[in-house]
Amino acid sequence: MNDKCCIDFQNAVDDYLIRHRSVLDILTKYQESAARVNRAFAKAVTECGCVKVNASRQEIPSDAEYSDIKKFMSSHLSGKPCDHCQEIISKELGHNIFYLTALCNLGGLSLAEVMKQECKNVTTLGVFHLT
């Protein structure tokens, strides 16, 4: 996503977010949208069946190098969301991004700058980013 796209989206969110301008409204809508993303993925598994979950303990050889651990990690997913499920998941992710952007607006933050900084953190810190 380029800066102009982020800026345009951030401006559109600011223009069209009318009813839920309170930080409390936005926080709860953001949380609700995250739950709807989770539910869309769950329905792809439980109702449609286009995706299957086969979860078990991650098996990592004791002599594996830290840099090789990713090779042994599983997403526990098999299959791919069908077109219908993909459409629903995409819609719910879009709503989630909308409320994330609204939070950026309330905080006076640039979505593009937040994303750039996070990308810089990920690429600089690598595997230690989220520890």
Contacts in CASP RR format, 6 or more apart in sequence:
PFRMAT RR
TARGET T0000
AUTHOR 0000-0000-0000
METHOD contacts of the structure
MODEL  1
MNDKCCIDFQNAVDDYLIRHRSVLDILTKYQESAARVNRAFAKAVTECGC
VKVNASRQEIPSDAEYSDIKKFMSSHLSGKPCDHCQEIISKELGHNIFYL
TALCNLGGLSLAEVMKQECKNVTTLGVFHLT
1 112 0 8 1.000
1 115 0 8 1.000
3 112 0 8 1.000
6 110 0 8 1.000
6 111 0 8 1.000
6 112 0 8 1.000
6 115 0 8 1.000
7 110 0 8 1.000
7 111 0 8 1.000
7 112 0 8 1.000
9 97 0 8 1.000
9 101 0 8 1.000
9 111 0 8 1.000
10 101 0 8 1.000
10 104 0 8 1.000
10 105 0 8 1.000
10 110 0 8 1.000
10 111 0 8 1.000
10 112 0 8 1.000
13 98 0 8 1.000
13 101 0 8 1.000
13 102 0 8 1.000
13 105 0 8 1.000
14 102 0 8 1.000
14 105 0 8 1.000
17 26 0 8 1.000
17 98 0 8 1.000
17 102 0 8 1.000
17 105 0 8 1.000
19 25 0 8 1.000
20 26 0 8 1.000
20 29 0 8 1.000
20 102 0 8 1.000
23 103 0 8 1.000
23 106 0 8 1.000
26 99 0 8 1.000
26 102 0 8 1.000
26 103 0 8 1.000
26 106 0 8 1.000
27 103 0 8 1.000
29 99 0 8 1.000
29 102 0 8 1.000
30 96 0 8 1.000
30 99 0 8 1.000
30 100 0 8 1.000
30 102 0 8 1.000
30 103 0 8 1.000
33 92 0 8 1.000
33 94 0 8 1.000
33 95 0 8 1.000
33 96 0 8 1.000
33 98 0 8 1.000
33 99 0 8 1.000
34 96 0 8 1.000
36 92 0 8 1.000
36 95 0 8 1.000
36 96 0 8 1.000
37 89 0 8 1.000
37 92 0 8 1.000
37 93 0 8 1.000
37 96 0 8 1.000
39 92 0 8 1.000
40 85 0 8 1.000
40 88 0 8 1.000
40 89 0 8 1.000
40 91 0 8 1.000
40 92 0 8 1.000
41 51 0 8 1.000
41 89 0 8 1.000
43 85 0 8 1.000
43 88 0 8 1.000
44 50 0 8 1.000
44 51 0 8 1.000
44 81 0 8 1.000
44 82 0 8 1.000
44 85 0 8 1.000
44 88 0 8 1.000
44 89 0 8 1.000
45 51 0 8 1.000
45 52 0 8 1.000
45 53 0 8 1.000
48 81 0 8 1.000
48 82 0 8 1.000
48 84 0 8 1.000
48 85 0 8 1.000
50 79 0 8 1.000
50 80 0 8 1.000
50 81 0 8 1.000
50 82 0 8 1.000
50 85 0 8 1.000
51 77 0 8 1.000
51 78 0 8 1.000
51 79 0 8 1.000
51 80 0 8 1.000
51 81 0 8 1.000
51 85 0 8 1.000
52 77 0 8 1.000
52 78 0 8 1.000
52 79 0 8 1.000
53 76 0 8 1.000
53 77 0 8 1.000
54 76 0 8 1.000
54 78 0 8 1.000
55 76 0 8 1.000
56 76 0 8 1.000
58 72 0 8 1.000
58 73 0 8 1.000
58 74 0 8 1.000
59 72 0 8 1.000
60 69 0 8 1.000
60 72 0 8 1.000
60 73 0 8 1.000
61 72 0 8 1.000
64 72 0 8 1.000
66 127 0 8 1.000
80 86 0 8 1.000
81 89 0 8 1.000
100 111 0 8 1.000
101 111 0 8 1.000
104 110 0 8 1.000
104 111 0 8 1.000
104 114 0 8 1.000
121 129 0 8 1.000
122 129 0 8 1.000
END
